[in-house]
Amino acid sequence: MEKQRQSFHDNSLYRILITAIAVAATFLVAIETTRFNSNYHHYIERLELIVFGLLVLDFVVNLFLGQPLKYMHKYLLSFEGAVDLVTSLPFFILLFDLEQFHFLKLILGIAAFLKIARFSDALTIFKDVIISERKSILASLYLMMLLTFAISTVLYFVEKDANPKGFSSILESMWWSVVTLATVGYGDVVPVTALGKLLGALASIVGLGMFALPAGILANGFAQELARIKYITSWNLVSKVPLFATLDRGTISEIARMLTVKRFSKNETIIKQGDIGDAMYFILEGEVEVVIADSDKIVQLKKGQFFGEIALLRDTKRTASVIAKRRCEMLELTSYELKHLIRSRPEIVSKIEKVANARFDLP
């Protein structure tokens, strides 16, 4: 049933509808807090009832897809299930006209925007980065808090007599410390003594590096996570190629690291029939057509498939043309890179050629 729900969520029409409904729900709740609502309150409330009713329907459908009971329980305890549940509640607040829970309807209505998160690969990566880098992020936040308290305490003792309005206590001084370390500098509270100004200048310089530390940790985490995803994707694609079926995991990993990303626009010719082949391609995104000049047959290849592998072993002419049906992103493996690996690992030649001879009837 979990696979059934995932397949349901992967449907393009479903994604577009839920995204539109979630945006509409958030927009209507936001409008409700403006003066525009006073003139059209009745219409806005009717629209909200329809939109949140659709969110209730989505929740019921997802819950039904969770049969049997153990899957329903798992769905309700998941982030997606929790979001679906709370964003269904405004419908009942509207239906039964529970004015005392109006503030709750506004909060839960804005939360409807979180339903879009399930369709975003970027947010999934962000979550994984936060989890993997949590210790480093917590350490940097601790240093930021320590520095904020330290500077607030020092400025309190330096400025309390000369500027009691802005630095009457350590807690009052913390406002100045935060805006100074964050290099925002609102200017509503400033030190007036010479020593206070000197400490303020130092705090601004230190803040440039200290508040940039979490951003650096996240950026590094993103780079590592994207590299990991690319490697796993490349490895899986290479391992599916029959030519490499008999190779060990280490050799497949080496081949996967040789892949480079290539992008092709709609209707662009990727391979032309009659040209000498020098690379094969793995489709990451998009769709291509394989066209053979002497035949009316057209083969379509989609995400996860590959073509042009014979060029890795023989300098022969291409037997078909390959054209991008829409914008495509692919991984390219050139014969030069593979031959370089073969020179350093000659024992894999016989394995690849044995499979090639059986698959393509090569001489």
Phi, psi and omega in degrees: 000328178298320178294324180295318179294319180297319177297322179296317181290333181282349179295127185298318180297318179298316181299316181295317181295312182295321177298315180296318181293317180296318178294318180297317179298314180296318181295317181295319178295320179295319179297327183297339181268004180256171178290339178301331183293330184295330181272332185234031184303317184297316181291320179297319180294322177295316179297320178298320180298320179292312184296312180289334173296321177294326177292325175296317179299318178298319179296316180296318180297315179295324178293320179294324178292347180273006176300144000284191191303321183295328178284327176297317179297317179297319180295316182295330181273352180278165178299316180298316180296319179297317178296316179299321181292309184292329179280353174273338185296323179304331179300317182285330175295321177287318184297319182261009175052053181272081185298330181293344178252023182299318180298324179291324178297320179296315181294312181290331178293318177295327180295345179300334180297337180291343179296334181288338185301329183294340181263000185257115175293327181296319179291327176295317177297318180300317178299315180296322179294316179301317181293315184288330183256017187300322181293316179294319180294317179296322178296318180292322177295323177297315179297322178295316179294320180298315180295320179298314179295318182297311181293322178298318180294314180297314181294329178298312181290329180284322190253352190299327180276320182281331183219067185294339181291319183265340184229050183284341179205170178295322179294321176295323180292335182297328177300314178296320182298317183294311182290335178281313180295328178278001180056033176274308175060069180296327178088003179286333176230124180221148175289148182247342179276160180296317180294322178297320178294321178297316178295325178296319178296316178297321180296323178295319180293315179296322181297328179303317181277321186292316182281346175275347183300311178299324179296320178295320179297315180294319180297317178295320178296320177298315181298318180293320181293318178295322177295321179295316180296317179298318181295315181297316179299314181297316181298315181297320180293315181296320183294340180276347181285123182306326180302329185255011187297329184267001182279154179282169184299322181297318179292319177298322178297319178297318179294320181299325180288344180278347185289139176238148182280133176231141179237140182230138180276169181300136179069010177281139179277119181272315178230134179249131180301133180100340177286155175284125182282141179220009182198157170242164187226143174246129183274117176270314179218144176107193184208141181232160175245131176261115185246125177255125187300319184272011182219151178275355184285131176238125181255134178255132178242140184237188182308132178094350180262172185217166178201162176083016186292335182296335181292344180287339185246331184228138175277065182254164179284147178294136182267357180204161174259145178237124184237137179286123178284330174211179183303128184238146171238126186226165171251131183251134173240115183272154178295329179299314181295317181294319179294328176295320177293319181297324179295326179273340179228069186298341183291343182275348182300311183297324180293315181293314183293328178297315179292319180298317180298320181288326185276320187246358181056050179281151178284000000 
